[in-house]
Amino acid sequence: MPAMAPPPAPPRVGWADDDRMRRFRRRLTLVLAASVTVVATGWTCTLGILPAIIALMIAKHVLVAILMMGLGVDARRGELR
């Protein structure tokens, strides 16, 4: 019994699942979020000086957060982007 060969490895399944659609949806979501932020900021700038300043300050932070998500800073270790 100790000289028996190990069982064969299970068949590999899902070789074609390279996660392209998930990455595409993530990129599309990031582009959409950035576009909505820019359009909302532009609209708010038409309301006056004070709303424009506040909108630009908020938009700056939101766009930097979107950039960081796109770069993968928020990804867990070992997770593919």
CYANA upper distance limits for C-alpha pairs under 8 A (distance plus 0.5 A):
 19 ASP  CA     23 ARG  CA      6.93
 20 ARG  CA     24 PHE  CA      6.59
 21 MET  CA     25 ARG  CA      6.61
 22 ARG  CA     26 ARG  CA      6.69
 23 ARG  CA     27 ARG  CA      6.66
 23 ARG  CA     81 ARG  CA      7.26
 24 PHE  CA     28 LEU  CA      6.56
 25 ARG  CA     29 THR  CA      6.52
 26 ARG  CA     30 LEU  CA      6.72
 27 ARG  CA     31 VAL  CA      6.68
 27 ARG  CA     70 GLY  CA      7.73
 28 LEU  CA     32 LEU  CA      6.58
 29 THR  CA     33 ALA  CA      6.58
 30 LEU  CA     34 ALA  CA      6.64
 30 LEU  CA     66 ILE  CA      6.85
 30 LEU  CA     70 GLY  CA      7.56
 31 VAL  CA     35 SER  CA      6.58
 32 LEU  CA     36 VAL  CA      6.62
 33 ALA  CA     37 THR  CA      6.64
 33 ALA  CA     66 ILE  CA      8.14
 34 ALA  CA     38 VAL  CA      6.72
 34 ALA  CA     63 LEU  CA      6.82
 34 ALA  CA     66 ILE  CA      7.49
 35 SER  CA     39 VAL  CA      6.64
 36 VAL  CA     40 ALA  CA      6.45
 37 THR  CA     41 THR  CA      6.54
 37 THR  CA     59 ALA  CA      6.80
 37 THR  CA     62 VAL  CA      8.02
 37 THR  CA     63 LEU  CA      8.00
 38 VAL  CA     42 GLY  CA      6.62
 38 VAL  CA     59 ALA  CA      7.75
 39 VAL  CA     43 TRP  CA      6.68
 40 ALA  CA     44 THR  CA      6.60
 41 THR  CA     45 CYS  CA      6.65
 41 THR  CA     52 ALA  CA      7.94
 41 THR  CA     55 ALA  CA      6.03
 41 THR  CA     56 LEU  CA      6.97
 41 THR  CA     59 ALA  CA      7.10
 42 GLY  CA     46 THR  CA      7.38
 43 TRP  CA     47 LEU  CA      7.88
 44 THR  CA     48 GLY  CA      8.22
 44 THR  CA     51 PRO  CA      6.75
 44 THR  CA     52 ALA  CA      6.33
 44 THR  CA     55 ALA  CA      6.95
 45 CYS  CA     49 ILE  CA      7.60
 45 CYS  CA     51 PRO  CA      6.93
 45 CYS  CA     52 ALA  CA      4.62
 45 CYS  CA     53 ILE  CA      8.28
 45 CYS  CA     55 ALA  CA      7.67
 46 THR  CA     52 ALA  CA      7.81
 47 LEU  CA     51 PRO  CA      6.87
 47 LEU  CA     52 ALA  CA      7.57
 48 GLY  CA     52 ALA  CA      6.53
 49 ILE  CA     53 ILE  CA      6.76
 50 LEU  CA     54 ILE  CA      6.83
 51 PRO  CA     55 ALA  CA      6.41
 52 ALA  CA     56 LEU  CA      6.55
 53 ILE  CA     57 MET  CA      6.75
 54 ILE  CA     58 ILE  CA      6.76
 55 ALA  CA     59 ALA  CA      6.42
 56 LEU  CA     60 LYS  CA      6.54
 57 MET  CA     61 HIS  CA      7.21
 58 ILE  CA     62 VAL  CA      6.76
 59 ALA  CA     63 LEU  CA      6.42
 60 LYS  CA     64 VAL  CA      6.71
 61 HIS  CA     65 ALA  CA      6.71
 62 VAL  CA     66 ILE  CA      6.74
 63 LEU  CA     67 LEU  CA      6.63
 64 VAL  CA     68 MET  CA      6.69
 65 ALA  CA     69 MET  CA      6.75
 66 ILE  CA     70 GLY  CA      6.72
 67 LEU  CA     71 LEU  CA      6.75
 68 MET  CA     72 GLY  CA      6.81
 68 MET  CA     73 VAL  CA      6.09
 68 MET  CA     74 ASP  CA      7.72
 69 MET  CA     73 VAL  CA      6.46
 69 MET  CA     74 ASP  CA      6.40
 69 MET  CA     75 ALA  CA      8.43
 72 GLY  CA     81 ARG  CA      6.71
 75 ALA  CA     79 GLU  CA      6.86
 75 ALA  CA     80 LEU  CA      8.32
 75 ALA  CA     81 ARG  CA      7.58
